[in-house]
Amino acid sequence: MNRILIIKLGSIGDIVHTLPSLLALKASFPHAQIDWLVEKKASNILKNHPGLNQVIEVDTQQWRRSFWRKQLYQEMLSCVTQLRRRHYDVAFDFQGLWKSAAFGFVSGCKCLVGFDKAHLKEPSCRILYGQTVSPSGADTHVIELNQALVRSQGATTGPVAFELNVAKADRSYINAQLVAHGLNEFIILNPGSGWVTKNWAPVNYGLLHNRIKKQLGMSTVLTWGPGEEGLVKEVMATCQSEPPVTFPTTIPQFIALACRARLFVGGDTGPLHLAAACNTPVVGIFGPTDPLRNGPFDKSDLVVSQPVPCGPCYKRTCEKYRCQCLTLVTVEQVFTAILNRMNNSKPTSLTRFKAI
């Protein structure tokens, strides 16, 4: 294969889970030109990646919001033209949606590869595939499922590895923030996520900070994404003296921060998966998603979850059960997991590139 297209549009966690497959393709086909089609909002962690020749950005959310704009059709045509000019030998649809399959189909690639019906979010999109792949029963984590896709085309997969690039300016910004706040050893608390059903109550993060500060004598850094400022205020309102340290970060700056952290605590969201990719110890708090499929890949990392008859449901709303999978998770359980993870933070067999 000389030209390869990866289709994984977003979110950040999805991108991270696909990076090992990119590295496997690059190692197996070192002379191939590999491009990645991605949503603009999630493209930061792919820019200047040494394994990629081009990062092709789309903004399908903006397209849907402004379907009436004449310029929209010019943008769509430009995207299709750019894809077709690359003459791809194979395109991998890691997303499993109609829109991702459609991008692969209109790219004009010789073969569009995707998952079988059982592993697709929108199963009917498989009619656009030239080849479907059925992962083995042993492939349970999404990283393993993704690797099965590239193995179908002859790629060799080895130990799971990630490669994250952080500019010197972003590392310098984090260094300056840590010095300014007198931080050496600290724990990251990340209360937000893309789905409200994944969010453990902000008051719990405040109570958890109090326990960490009182019993471990450690500082915490509160991180957040766009639109999550309200969660930060709720967390801070519950904290006692010496509240968490807060300062804004971009995605690359967060990676630099995570590499310096003693531990990360948060739900199933992009920052958790970025921290895991940096080999930072993780305690995940999981609700509607399955930690066996979507949790941190390192077996040393810990996940706190409350099994419920209705889960894992992967739903973004929960009016009937009121998110019992998360409301039943206690601060005591999470704090105990923190103690256990910190006492078992030896390097594992996973090989991962650290951004710093």
KOLBAPA-377494 format. One record per residue (C-alpha): residue number from 1; residue in one letter; x, y, z. Coordinates in steps of 0.5 Angstrom, whole numbers. Layout:
! KOLBAPA-377494
     n   res      px      py      pz
   NUM     a       X       Y       Z
...
END
This chain:
! KOLBAPA-377494
     n   res      px      py      pz
     1     m       0       0       0
     2     n       3       7      -2
     3     r      -3      12       0
     4     i      -7      10       6
     5     l     -13      15       9
     6     i     -15      14      16
     7     i     -22      16      18
     8     k     -23      18      25
     9     l     -27      24      26
    10     g     -27      25      33
    11     s     -27      26      39
    12     i     -21      27      43
    13     g     -21      20      46
    14     d     -23      17      40
    15     i     -17      20      37
    16     v     -12      17      42
    17     h     -15      10      42
    18     t     -13      10      34
    19     l      -6      13      35
    20     p      -3       6      36
    21     s      -6       3      29
    22     l      -3       9      26
    23     l       4       7      29
    24     a       2       0      27
    25     l       1       2      20
    26     k       7       7      19
    27     a      12       1      22
    28     s       9      -4      17
    29     f       9       0      11
    30     p      14       5      12
    31     h      14       8       5
    32     a       7       9       5
    33     q       4      16       5
    34     i      -2      16      11
    35     d      -7      22      12
    36     w     -12      23      17
    37     l     -19      26      16
    38     v     -21      29      23
    39     e     -26      34      26
    40     k     -23      41      26
    41     k     -24      41      34
    42     a     -20      35      35
    43     s     -15      36      30
    44     n     -10      39      35
    45     i      -6      33      37
    46     l      -5      30      30
    47     k      -2      37      28
    48     n       6      36      26
    49     h       5      28      28
    50     p      11      25      25
    51     g       7      19      22
    52     l       2      23      18
    53     n       3      26      11
    54     q      -3      31      12
    55     v      -8      32      17
    56     i     -15      34      13
    57     e     -20      38      17
    58     v     -27      38      17
    59     d     -33      41      21
    60     t     -39      37      20
    61     q     -42      40      26
    62     q     -42      47      23
    63     w     -44      44      16
    64     r     -50      42      19
    65     r     -51      49      23
    66     s     -51      53      17
    67     f     -54      48      11
    68     w     -56      54       8
    69     r     -50      57       6
    70     k     -47      57      -1
    71     q     -40      57       2
    72     l     -42      50       5
    73     y     -42      47      -2
    74     q     -36      50      -4
    75     e     -33      47       3
    76     m     -35      40       2
    77     l     -33      40      -6
    78     s     -26      42      -4
    79     c     -26      37       1
    80     v     -28      31      -3
    81     t     -23      34      -9
    82     q     -18      34      -4
    83     l     -19      27      -2
    84     r     -20      24      -9
    85     r     -13      27     -11
    86     r     -10      23      -6
    87     h     -11      17     -10
    88     y     -12      12      -4
    89     d     -10       5      -4
    90     v     -14       4       2
    91     a     -18       8       7
    92     f     -20       5      14
    93     d     -27       8      17
    94     f     -25       7      25
    95     q     -32      11      26
    96     g     -37       7      24
    97     l     -42      12      22
    98     w     -46      14      16
    99     k     -42      21      15
   100     s     -35      17      16
   101     a     -37      12      11
   102     a     -39      17       6
   103     f     -33      21       7
   104     g     -29      14       5
   105     f     -33      12      -1
   106     v     -33      19      -4
   107     s     -25      19      -3
   108     g     -25      14      -9
   109     c     -20      10      -5
   110     k     -19       3      -8
   111     c     -22      -1      -2
   112     l     -26       2       4
   113     v     -25      -2      10
   114     g     -30      -2      16
   115     f     -32      -6      22
   116     d     -38     -12      21
   117     k     -45     -10      23
   118     a     -44     -12      31
   119     h     -38      -7      32
   120     l     -42      -1      28
   121     k     -45       5      31
   122     e     -50       6      25
   123     p     -50      -2      22
   124     s     -53       0      15
   125     c     -47       4      13
   126     r     -43      -2      12
   127     i     -46      -2       5
   128     l     -41       3       3
   129     y     -35      -2       5
   130     g     -31      -6       0
   131     q     -29     -10       6
   132     t     -31     -11      13
   133     v     -27     -14      19
   134     s     -30     -18      25
   135     p     -25     -17      31
   136     s     -24     -24      35
   137     g     -27     -25      41
   138     a     -21     -23      45
   139     d     -21     -16      42
   140     t     -25     -13      47
   141     h     -22      -6      48
   142     v     -23      -1      43
   143     i     -16       0      42
   144     e     -15      -8      40
   145     l     -21      -7      36
   146     n     -18      -1      32
   147     q     -12      -6      31
   148     a     -16     -11      28
   149     l     -18      -7      23
   150     v     -11      -5      20
   151     r      -9     -12      21
   152     s     -14     -14      16
   153     q      -9     -11      11
   154     g      -3     -14      13
   155     a      -1      -9      18
   156     t       3     -12      24
   157     t       1     -10      31
   158     g       6     -10      37
   159     p       6      -7      44
   160     v       1      -1      45
   161     a       4       5      44
   162     f       2      13      43
   163     e       6      19      40
   164     l       4      26      42
   165     n       7      32      40
   166     v       8      38      45
   167     a      11      45      43
   168     k      17      48      47
   169     a      12      54      48
   170     d       7      49      51
   171     r      12      46      56
   172     s      14      53      58
   173     y       7      55      59
   174     i       6      49      64
   175     n      13      50      67
   176     a      12      57      69
   177     q       5      56      72
   178     l       7      50      76
   179     v      13      55      79
   180     a       8      60      80
   181     h       3      56      84
   182     g       9      52      88
   183     l       7      46      85
   184     n      11      40      85
   185     e       7      33      86
   186     f       0      34      85
   187     i      -6      30      82
   188     i     -11      33      77
   189     l     -18      33      78
   190     n     -22      33      71
   191     p     -30      34      73
   192     g     -33      35      66
   193     s     -34      31      60
   194     g     -37      31      53
   195     w     -44      28      56
   196     v     -47      30      62
   197     t     -49      23      64
   198     k     -41      21      64
   199     n     -40      27      70
   200     w     -39      25      77
   201     a     -43      30      81
   202     p     -38      37      82
   203     v     -39      37      89
   204     n     -36      30      90
   205     y     -30      33      87
   206     g     -30      38      92
   207     l     -30      33      97
   208     l     -25      29      94
   209     h     -20      35      94
   210     n     -21      36     101
   211     r     -19      29     103
   212     i     -13      29      98
   213     k     -11      35     102
   214     k     -12      33     109
   215     q     -10      26     109
   216     l      -4      26     103
   217     g      -2      33     104
   218     m      -2      34      96
   219     s      -5      39      92
   220     t     -10      38      86
   221     v     -10      42      79
   222     l     -17      43      77
   223     t     -18      42      69
   224     w     -23      44      65
   225     g     -26      44      57
   226     p     -30      49      53
   227     g     -37      50      57
   228     e     -35      47      63
   229     e     -33      53      67
   230     g     -40      52      71
   231     l     -37      45      74
   232     v     -31      49      76
   233     k     -35      54      80
   234     e     -39      48      83
   235     v     -33      44      85
   236     m     -29      50      88
   237     a     -36      52      92
   238     t     -35      45      96
   239     c     -27      46      97
   240     q     -25      48     104
   241     s     -19      52     105
   242     e     -13      52     100
   243     p     -18      50      94
   244     p     -15      47      88
   245     v     -10      50      83
   246     t     -14      53      77
   247     f     -11      56      70
   248     p     -13      55      63
   249     t     -10      50      58
   250     t     -10      48      51
   251     i     -10      41      49
   252     p      -3      41      48
   253     q      -2      44      54
   254     f      -6      39      58
   255     i      -1      34      55
   256     a       5      37      58
   257     l       1      38      65
   258     a      -1      31      65
   259     c       6      28      64
   260     r       8      32      70
   261     a       2      30      74
   262     r       3      24      80
   263     l      -4      22      78
   264     f     -11      24      74
   265     v     -18      23      76
   266     g     -24      24      72
   267     g     -29      21      68
   268     d     -29      18      61
   269     t     -27      24      57
   270     g     -21      26      52
   271     p     -17      28      58
   272     l     -17      22      62
   273     h     -15      18      55
   274     l      -9      23      54
   275     a      -7      22      61
   276     a      -7      15      60
   277     a      -3      16      53
   278     c       2      20      57
   279     n       3      14      62
   280     t       1      18      68
   281     p      -3      14      73
   282     v     -10      14      72
   283     v     -17      13      77
   284     g     -23      13      72
   285     i     -30      14      74
   286     f     -34      11      69
   287     g     -42      11      69
   288     p     -46       9      62
   289     t     -40       7      58
   290     d     -36       0      59
   291     p     -29       1      62
   292     l     -27      -6      59
   293     r     -28      -3      52
   294     n     -27       5      53
   295     g     -23       5      60
   296     p     -15       6      61
   297     f     -11       1      57
   298     d      -6       0      62
   299     k      -8      -6      67
   300     s      -5      -2      73
   301     d     -10       4      72
   302     l     -16       3      76
   303     v     -24       5      75
   304     v     -29       6      80
   305     s     -36       4      77
   306     q     -43       2      80
   307     p     -46      -4      76
   308     v     -53      -3      75
   309     p     -58      -7      71
   310     c     -59      -2      66
   311     g     -51      -1      64
   312     p     -47       0      60
   313     c     -52       4      56
   314     y     -48       9      52
   315     k     -54      14      53
   316     r     -53      22      53
   317     t     -59      23      57
   318     c     -62      19      63
   319     e     -69      21      66
   320     k     -71      15      68
   321     y     -65      12      73
   322     r     -62      19      74
   323     c     -55      16      73
   324     q     -55      11      78
   325     c     -49       8      75
   326     l     -45      15      78
   327     t     -49      17      83
   328     l     -48      11      87
   329     v     -40      12      87
   330     t     -38      15      93
   331     v     -32      19      95
   332     e     -29      14      99
   333     q     -29       9      94
   334     v     -25      14      89
   335     f     -21      16      95
   336     t     -19       9      96
   337     a     -18       7      89
   338     i     -13      13      89
   339     l      -9      10      95
   340     n      -9       4      91
   341     r      -6       7      85
   342     m      -1      11      88
   343     n       2       5      91
   344     n       2       1      85
   345     s       5       6      80
   346     k      11       2      77
   347     p      12       2      70
   348     t       8      -3      66
   349     s      10      -7      60
   350     l       6      -2      55
   351     t      11       3      51
   352     r       9      10      51
   353     f      12      16      48
   354     k      12      21      54
   355     a      11      28      51
   356     i      16      31      56
END
